[in-house]
């Protein structure tokens, strides 16, 4: 029969070094798994929030352009709409200028919906990224003055901005100019498509592309 002191020593024996190491290893695996799941969830949430911001910005931009373009106005029986492509470094973007009744009020003495020359154009900021700008100049008559030095930013992180125009027969044009002597003279297209491409910070090889169609209710 073992002595009482021997029984007490056996009962009070602590964990061995091997047992402690195994416990620490298991705890590390559990914490690593939890951390990976937590960071993965945060990354998914962040990506969803970023996508939400991009989609909202694109929707607001295209809605604003649609409202502006469908309010195209005649001046002395003629419409004014002019598109072109401009190079910014190695990139090239479309720009669009037209005269419409879609002036946005920023001053107390101005009237909403008054005639204005609207220009959409792309500029590069100090960080080298591209932004879409909207110029809104209150004018009683259309002018050919370049207004791409003023305006407000309505969309950021632009990778592409371009147009396609269609006449009443469905023929497609890359440019439209109501000042020309062609069939485009003094009249708007029957329909146009706008392409807006925005950068994808998560996967640069897969940018976000948005396209909208605008049908012009006014024809000469």
C-alpha positions in Angstrom: 0.0 0.0 0.0 1.5 3.4 -1.1 2.3 5.9 1.5 -0.1 8.9 2.0 2.5 11.3 0.9 2.9 9.5 -2.4 -0.8 9.7 -3.1 -0.9 13.4 -2.4 2.1 14.0 -4.8 0.4 12.0 -7.6 -2.9 13.9 -7.1 -1.3 17.3 -7.1 0.9 16.7 -10.2 0.6 19.6 -12.8 0.6 19.6 -16.6 3.6 18.5 -18.4 5.4 20.7 -20.9 4.2 18.6 -23.8 0.6 19.0 -22.7 1.0 22.8 -22.4 2.5 23.0 -25.9 -0.4 20.9 -27.3 -2.9 23.2 -25.6 -1.1 26.3 -27.0 -1.0 24.8 -30.5 -4.8 24.0 -30.4 -5.6 27.5 -29.1 -3.4 29.0 -31.9 -5.3 27.0 -34.5 -8.6 28.1 -33.1 -7.6 31.8 -32.9 -6.2 31.7 -36.4 -9.4 30.2 -37.8 -11.5 32.8 -36.0 -9.2 35.6 -37.2 -9.3 34.4 -40.8 -13.1 34.2 -40.7 -13.4 37.6 -39.1 -11.1 39.3 -41.6 -12.7 37.5 -44.5 -16.1 38.8 -43.3 -14.8 42.3 -42.9 -13.3 42.2 -46.4 -16.6 41.0 -47.9 -18.5 43.8 -46.1 -16.0 46.4 -47.3 -16.2 45.1 -50.9 -20.0 45.3 -50.8 -19.9 48.8 -49.4 -17.4 49.9 -52.1 -19.6 48.4 -54.8 -22.7 50.1 -53.3 -20.9 53.5 -53.5 -19.8 52.8 -57.1 -23.3 51.7 -58.2 -24.9 54.7 -56.5 -22.5 57.1 -58.1 -23.1 55.6 -61.5 -26.8 55.7 -61.1 -26.9 59.3 -60.0 -24.6 60.3 -62.9 -26.5 58.6 -65.6 -29.9 59.8 -64.2 -28.5 63.4 -64.2 -27.3 63.1 -67.8 -30.7 61.6 -68.9 -32.6 64.5 -67.3 -30.3 67.0 -68.9 -30.5 65.5 -72.4 -34.2 64.9 -72.6 -34.7 68.7 -71.8 -32.9 69.6 -75.0 -34.3 72.9 -76.4 -34.6 74.6 -79.7 -33.0 78.0 -80.4 -34.4 79.8 -83.4 -35.7 76.4 -84.6 -32.4 74.6 -84.2 -30.9 72.2 -81.6 -27.4 72.4 -80.3 -25.5 69.2 -79.4 -21.8 68.6 -80.0 -19.6 65.6 -79.0 -15.9 65.1 -79.3 -13.1 62.9 -78.0 -10.2 64.5 -76.0 -6.9 62.9 -75.1 -5.7 63.2 -71.5 -2.2 61.7 -71.4 -2.4 58.2 -73.0 -6.1 58.0 -72.3 -9.0 59.3 -74.4 -12.5 60.3 -73.2 -15.6 61.6 -74.8 -17.1 65.0 -74.0 -20.5 66.4 -74.7 -21.9 69.9 -74.9 -25.5 70.8 -75.5 -28.1 73.6 -74.8 -31.1 72.6 -72.7 -33.6 73.8 -70.1 -32.0 72.0 -67.2 -30.1 74.6 -65.3 -29.4 73.7 -61.7 -29.8 76.6 -59.2 -26.9 77.5 -57.0 -27.7 81.2 -56.6 -30.8 82.8 -55.0 -31.5 85.0 -58.0 -31.5 82.1 -60.5 -34.4 80.1 -61.8 -34.4 76.3 -62.0 -34.9 74.8 -65.4 -33.7 78.0 -67.2 -31.7 77.6 -70.5 -28.1 76.7 -70.0 -25.1 75.2 -71.8 -24.3 71.9 -70.2 -20.9 70.2 -70.8 -19.8 66.8 -69.5 -16.1 66.2 -69.6 -13.3 64.3 -67.9 -10.3 65.8 -66.0 -7.4 64.2 -64.2 -6.8 65.2 -60.6 -3.5 65.6 -58.7 -3.4 61.9 -57.8 -3.6 61.0 -61.4 -7.1 59.6 -61.3 -9.9 60.7 -63.7 -13.2 62.3 -62.7 -16.3 63.3 -64.6 -17.3 66.9 -64.4 -20.5 68.7 -65.2 -20.4 72.3 -66.4 -23.6 74.3 -66.1 -23.5 77.8 -67.6 -26.7 79.9 -67.6 -27.0 81.2 -71.2 -29.9 82.7 -73.1 -28.5 81.2 -76.3 -26.1 78.4 -77.3 -22.4 79.2 -77.5 -19.4 77.3 -78.8 -17.2 78.6 -76.0 -15.1 75.8 -74.3 -16.5 75.4 -70.8 -14.2 72.5 -69.7 -12.3 74.7 -67.2 -15.3 75.0 -64.8 -17.9 72.9 -63.2 -18.4 70.3 -60.5 -17.4 66.7 -60.1 -20.2 64.3 -60.3 -18.4 61.0 -60.7 -14.9 59.8 -59.6 -12.5 57.0 -60.5 -13.4 57.1 -64.2 -11.7 54.7 -66.7 -13.9 55.3 -69.7 -16.6 57.7 -70.9 -18.0 57.5 -74.4 -21.1 57.8 -76.6 -22.8 56.2 -79.5 -25.5 58.0 -81.5 -28.2 56.7 -83.7 -30.4 58.4 -86.3 -34.0 57.7 -87.2 -33.0 54.9 -89.5 -30.9 53.2 -86.8 -27.5 54.1 -88.3 -24.8 54.4 -85.7 -22.4 57.3 -85.3 -19.4 57.7 -83.0 -19.8 61.5 -83.0 -22.7 64.0 -83.3 -22.5 67.7 -84.2 -25.6 69.8 -85.0 -23.3 72.5 -86.4 -22.1 70.3 -89.2 -23.4 70.4 -92.8 -24.3 66.7 -92.8 -27.6 65.0 -91.9 -26.9 65.8 -88.3 -27.3 69.6 -88.9 -29.6 71.4 -86.5 -31.2 68.2 -85.1 -30.5 65.8 -82.3 -30.1 62.0 -82.7 -33.1 59.8 -82.3 -31.3 57.8 -79.6 -27.9 57.7 -77.9 -26.0 55.3 -75.7 -23.7 56.4 -72.9 -20.9 54.2 -71.6 -19.5 54.9 -68.1 -16.6 52.7 -66.9 -15.4 53.0 -63.4 -12.3 51.5 -61.7 -12.5 48.4 -59.6 -10.1 48.7 -56.7 -10.4 45.1 -55.8 -9.8 43.7 -59.3 -8.3 46.3 -61.7 -8.7 43.8 -64.6 -12.5 43.9 -64.2 -13.7 47.5 -64.1 -17.4 48.3 -63.6 -19.2 49.2 -66.9 -22.5 51.0 -67.0 -24.5 51.7 -70.1 -27.8 53.6 -70.6 -29.9 54.5 -73.6 -31.6 57.9 -74.0 -34.4 58.4 -76.5 -34.9 62.0 -77.6 -38.6 63.0 -77.5 -38.0 66.1 -79.6 -37.3 65.9 -83.3 -37.1 68.6 -86.0 
